Structures are given as C-alpha cells and as structure tokens.
C-alpha cells in the first residue's frame, strides 16, 4: 500500500509499477495516514518532506509537497511520528528517510519517547546536508 498527497506522484508510482509488472500494489491518494486510517502494517516506509522552507521557498505546485518541511523541516515529520504507532502492528518497523537539516537527533529522541528502539542505519553526505535512513522498532 502506497499513499501520497501528490496526485502526480501517485500517477508516476502507478506507471512505474505497471512498467515493472508489479500488480499487488494499492496506491491511495491522501495525506499521511488519512487513506488508511483504520489499518495497521508490519513495515512503514516514509520519505519525509524534510527541507526547512520559508514563505519565499514555497512553490505553487504539487511538487511542493515533496520537500516543504516547514520553517524547521519538521512540520510533516512530527505529524507522522505522532500518528505512526496507531498504524504499526506489534513488533513492527518504521523506516524514515530524513535530512540532517531537519534535526535527525530530535527524531531519534521523539521515537525513543514514543517507545521505539531507533538508530541511524545508513547515511550519505551531500554538499549541504546528510541524508539518513532511520530504522525504528516497536518494543
């Protein structure tokens, strides 16, 4: 099951799945967990819109959803973290892609407070940021 608030991303995902003969994928349009409000999963993957953005950085396009993390980069990350436990089966795993620009340590602390065991599993440095993969397991 895939959800996205960007209708163009949903259409692209559908095209990619068809081109790769992947048939058992459900693509749902909507904001975070809204399309799956009563469902739980074993694994949840989240590629966050994590860039800190000011008013002048916002673009009038669905593409804005892909990067606009609010003034501190955490607007969507924190919303996701506050909701994720309601959609994860016991013993489940969350994988989050995030930028160092949106305070990776704060995400790790928040996951710990929510009862997860979390770690940075992988990271890659780019010229102005570090992109990390955080694995978090429910305990």
N, C-alpha and C positions, 0 to 999 in steps of 0.2 A: 504494500500500500504506500502510495506517494501522495503527499499533499503539498500544495504551493499556492500562495496568494497571487502569484503572477500567472495570468492565463497564458501568456506566451511560453513560459517555462513548462506549463502542463502540456501544451501542444507539441513542444520540442521533445519532451520526455516520451510522449505517445509515439511520435515519429521514430525516435531512437529505438524504442522497444520493438516496434514493428520491423525496422530495418535489421535488427539483431535477432529476429524470430523469438522474442520473449513474449509469451502470451499470458502468463499468470500474474500480471501486474494490474493493480487497481490505481488509477490516477484520479485524485479528488481535488477540486478547486476549493480553496478556502484558507483561512488564517490559522496557522499553527494547528491546534487540536480540534478546532471547530468542526471540521468534516468527520471526525472520528470520536466525537465527544463521549460515547459510551463504550469504546473499545480499548483493549489492552494488548500490548505487544511484548515479545521477548527481547527484541532489539529495536532501539530507536536511534536513527542517524539524523544529525542536524547540522547542516552547513549554514551557520548563522550569518545574518546581515550584520557585520561587526565593525564597520568603519565608523569612527566618530564623524558626525556630519553637523555642520552648521546650516542655518537657513539658506545661505547662498550656495551650498553644495547640493541641495535637493533639486532633482530634475523632474520635469513633468512627463513621466513615462513609467510604465510598469517596471522598467529596469531599476528604478529607484529602490524597489523592494529588495533587490539582491544585495545592496551594500549599506543602506541607510540604517545605522545603529543608534541614531540619536546623538546628542551632544557628547556623550561619553562612550558611545559604541555599545552600550549595554541595554538599550531600550527593549529590544526583542529577546536578547539572551536572558535577562532576568524574568521576563514573562514566561519564556519557555521553561526555565528552571523551576518556577513556582507551580507549573502545571504538569511537568513530566511524570512525577511519581504517580499521578492519577491514571496514567496510561501505560504503565510498565508492570508486567507480571512480576511476581515474586522471584527474586534471583535474576532479574533482567539486567540488561546492559544498555547504557546510553553512550553514543559516540558523538562528540561535538567537535566541529572544526571552528577555530576561533583565531583571531589576530591578537598579538601582544598589545596592539593599540587599544584593545578593549579590556585590558586587565585580566590576564589569564589567572593570576593568583586569586583574584576576587571570585572567579568562577569555581576554582578548586575549594575555597573556603565555603562558599554557598552550598556546593554539593555535599561537603562534609556535614554542614549544619542540617541538611535535608536527609542525612542518614546514608549517604553513598560512600563507598571507597573509590576515590578518584585519583588519577595520575595522568601526567602528560606522557602519552605513549610514543609520540613522534613529533618532531618539529623540523621546520625548514626556514632558514633565514633568507629574507629578501632585502632589497636595498633600504627599505624604511620600516620593516616590520618582521616579525617572526610568526609564521602560521603554525599552529599546534593542533594536534589531534588529542583530545582528552577522552579517555575511557573511564566510565563511572559505573560501578556495580552496586545494585541494591543489596543491603545487608539486612 
